[in-house]
Each structure stands twice: as structure tokens, then as C-alpha cells.
């Protein structure tokens, strides 16, 4: 698979530095779990599913490097590693889910050697599951796209964000592979420019026609009837179906509804958090204001000007036409449909 | 008056280069009308009223430099000057109104010397009228703002855009001068960053608290109930009340309506164009895609990626809570109210 955000081979983890894209492809060697924590914090790797996978490998690396031979001491130190990893970013739920799975794995094992091995295996399993989920949801979602459609996207939601195919970007790619001539209008996605830097890069590699616009132009094209659907990813989906996603998503959802254009969310079930009842309970990350006052290190605004930098917003479920997951496409009432998707007993039914 | 976009003194025109703000204040000496045309095209001076004033002075400079002593030859050459000036930018109507006034002035005069003098005087009159209109509409509009309000703005609408007080920015300034503690949330306004570069600079000079956000964050703050009103300028207002303004305005208007927040437009009557029946008839300028793929000269998107760059969008009048002009505040039905504002017979009544 091309364009993956990380590589795990023989117990070594490499992360593609997304801050350097599209101009340079720089692979960062992760020497320990702290490197992974820093890479997540600095958004060298980003996208909810990718963060979840990286965190799992990070904890496996942390376990490898804990010197303690005593199991109790080992678990105590591992707990510290998990806490540090969980503290990297607050909004994407995949991160916390990964950390919880790794912790549960450690508790289930007998000795330190065995635990290290089990943690490596669990990280690989999380990775494999995400890749598989991404592929499945991409092809399920592709059914919603028609030949000739123009899809409006926000942020980056290809394989760089979700190992495998991606989420919203994966749906576009799958439709393209089915022979549908899709065109993409890609929001640049200020302040971090994931759309301009990453989405355009991925689409170009896949040969999918793409037109870059500023976030403020989405309404213009929606209003002109030039968009067949808006398709985004998610960082956390509450039990109600409210969707936390990259800042600007809420505005797109409102504009889509106003213009009668469907608004689709694509995400693996690992992004659904039934323990969060509704969107207003989601912790929204506030990032460094310098990402807004500066542009790639250069000051744009006058010195001393304040800036706000919420990294995500919440789209109420009433604006969401469908949520595309690897277990099926959910529609209203989300509160029962999402629960059903996550219920193991119903899953096989 | 501080922070003016141009200076006319003893027949010489200087323009403050807004592409260099906020870091440097560079005044450009205009040697002839072509310099003015280039400055408008390259957005060294921008904002509908400011463009109108600059174009008038540009034509006065053009008239000064026409060598022809014969009146008919002179008028023919002046016609070329006016055509070039009118071709600089297509959306703001103030430009065409200024050019038309200058042309009418030339036709009314007897000899070349007299015509040159009359054109200078007419340009000064247009400038003075805009300054006065700006002051009046600012204080009229200030009545709509309450002590403690947070105002969301888009693009730049202070004195840099409209000589005197500004339009939307002028309303904020007038309310501030009345002692109302206004706070501003300023959209950065991609791709040209008028908000980050110019609005923040003006507000900082006036001592008005300002928080810079990306355009994509407006929905987040509106949704959280943190905004008391959205206040923007206009580049052209159709007879119906549809408003062409900086790209992104339409999205703000929809989000304001969705959240029950008033959406105000502030503009002198020189921006109202009764000959354009509705917004879909307004010519929207499409600018160089490099303004989107590049950021201050540096490429952001991968090489070869297409981009769109519509500079304006149209907000249907149904989203507009009020239009603030120097002759009063208009509300629905705009189609009759705007006509009344522009009717000389009703004006004095």
C-alpha cells in the first residue's frame, strides 16, 4: 500500500513527517515512546485512526525500553508511558481507545517478556484492524457516490490520516477504483493546511482531479450547485451522532443543509464513543495561537495580536446525512443505530 | 485622520501599499494613471470605496498628462484612460460609478484646461463625499451595537478600505468612540489575509480588543453563542438587497442566521447598484490561482495542483438583517427601501 503514514518493521517504527509534505518525504525514526508522543503532539502524524495506531506502537516501544524486570514495577512504569501517550492530544477518541486496549493487554499477561510480546502483537492487531476497517468503509461509502460527482472535502482524510485507504478520502479513492469519474474540491483547511498540503498530494498521486479552494470558498461552490456531496472524516462521534471533526466542518455541514446537499461522515467504529452522550461533552483541543498569527514560521498578523485556535468543532447530528463505517452506513436515529453498530451481538446478525 | 489609504496633495497622489502591511508602511508615489491602475489591480489599494476614490484621482492624473490641446482629441484620450481604469477590477461598483462621474464632468466643460481643473475638483469631491459618508454611516450603525458586544468581522472594512472611518470597521470604531466596550473577532480572510494583516493592524492602532481567527472558526464561535452580531462591508449591493462581498461572506451570513445572530452590512450608497436587479447578475472577479496555491510567494500545495480563486460571493438579501448607509439603515423589503435611499426627492424629505 502506498502513501502510508507509518511503517513498523522488525520492532522498529518510522513515521512520515507530515509537516514536511508535500515538498519533502522525510521519514522519522522513532527511538522510543517519547519520540512518538512528540510526533503526535507536533502533528507530524495526525488523523484520528493514524494517531490511534501510532500510540499503540509507541506503547509497545515504551514497554520494550522499560528496564524493570519485576512485573509490578514494569506495569507501574507502563502506566506512566500510557498516561504520557494519552496526554498528547485530547479530542480524537481513537487515541484513548488504543491506550485502553494496550493497557488491558498488559494486565492479561503473566511475565514481563510475555507482556512485551503481547503488546507488540496488540499494536500490530490495532494497525491491521484499522487498515481493514478503512478498506471496508471506503468501499461501502463508495456506493453513495455517482459517476461524475464533485465531492467537497475538508482537512486530510486519506491514508495519511487513516492507514489503509483513509476515511472520507478512502471513499473517494474506492469510488475512483470502481471507475467513477469523481472530482474533488479540496478545502485548504487553515491553519495547518492539511487540505492544501496533504489531500492535494494524495489525490495527485492517485490521479484524481482536484481543485484546491480556501475554506471560505466552500459556500460559493455549494451555492452555485457545483457540489454533489460534502464528505468528511471524524475525530470523535458521540452516542447522539454529533461529530467532532477538524475546525470548519460545522460550517460546511450548515452550508450543505442550506443548499440541499448531502453531508456524509466517514469513520471507523473506533471513532465512535458511546460513553460521550453528545457533542457538547467532547473536549476540544485549543492549540498554539501562533499557528494562526504565523504562517510556516513567518508572522502574518501584527505583533501582539491575540488569536484563538480551536482545532475542532462539533457538528450536531441533525446536519449529518449518513455516517459511513466499516460495519455499515448509519442514518438517523443515530442514537440507536450507532449503538447497534457497536454491539457485538448485533454485529454478526 | 489616521490610517488613510491614500493622500492627495498639490496634485500629487500617494497610495499606502497594503500588500506590505502590517510589517511596513510603504507609500507609493503615483506618477500617472497607469500607476494607479496597477495599484488597484495588484490590490495595493483595495476596498470598494477606496478603489472608487483612487480611480477618480487616477483619471485626474491621466487628464493632466494628456498632451492633446484639441478638446475632441483630449476627450478621446481621456476615454481610453477611463476604460483602462474601469478594467482594473470587475466587482466593486464604486469604481464604475467614479469613472462615470469623471466622464460626465469632462463632457460638461468647455476647454482642456478647464476640464483638467474640473476633473481634479470632481475627484476631490468624490473623496470628500466618501469620507463624509463613511463618518455618517459609522455613527448611524453604531446605534446597533451595545456595550460589551463581540462583533465578528470579515476582510478589512476600516479606513484602509473606505477613506474616513471605514464601513463595518467604521461602525465598530464609532461605537468604541461612544464608549461602548466592543470586542472584535476578526476572520483572517484567506487568501489575501486582509483580516489578519489589515484589520488587526487598524484595531490595534485604535486600541480595540481583537482576536484573530481563521475563516473556518467563525462557525465554532457563532455556535457557542460568543458573537452578538456579524458586521461586514460590501462591494456591490443589488437592487434586491443581495450583497456581493469578500469571498466567505455568504457562509458567515448562513451561519449567523442558523444561530439567530444578526448579520449587518455597512456600505455607503455609492455601493448600491440599482441597475443590477439581483445578486446573480453581479460579475464575480476570478483572481490568480497562485494566491491560493501559494502563501506570500511560497508554494504550499504540490506543484501542478489546480486552484480556484473567486474573490467575492453573493449573500442573498434574505440573510441580511440590515444595510447601514449614510442615509439611514435599510431593512426588508430592500427592493423598495434601497430605491428610496437613492431617490434624491425622498432624500431630503
Interface residues (C-beta under 8 A of the other chain):
Chain A: X22 X23 X185 X187 X188 X189 X190 X191 X193 X196 X197 X200 X201 X204 X209 X210 X211 X212 X213 X214 X215 X216 X217 X218 X219 X220 X221 X223 X247 X248 X250 X251 X254 X255 X258 X289 X292 X293 X295 X296 X298 X299 X300 X301 X302 X304 X305 X306 X307 X308 X309 X310 X313 X314
Chain B: X22 X23 X185 X187 X188 X189 X190 X191 X193 X196 X197 X200 X201 X204 X209 X210 X211 X212 X213 X214 X215 X216 X217 X218 X219 X220 X221 X223 X247 X248 X250 X251 X254 X255 X258 X289 X292 X293 X295 X296 X298 X299 X300 X301 X302 X304 X305 X306 X307 X308 X309 X310 X313 X314
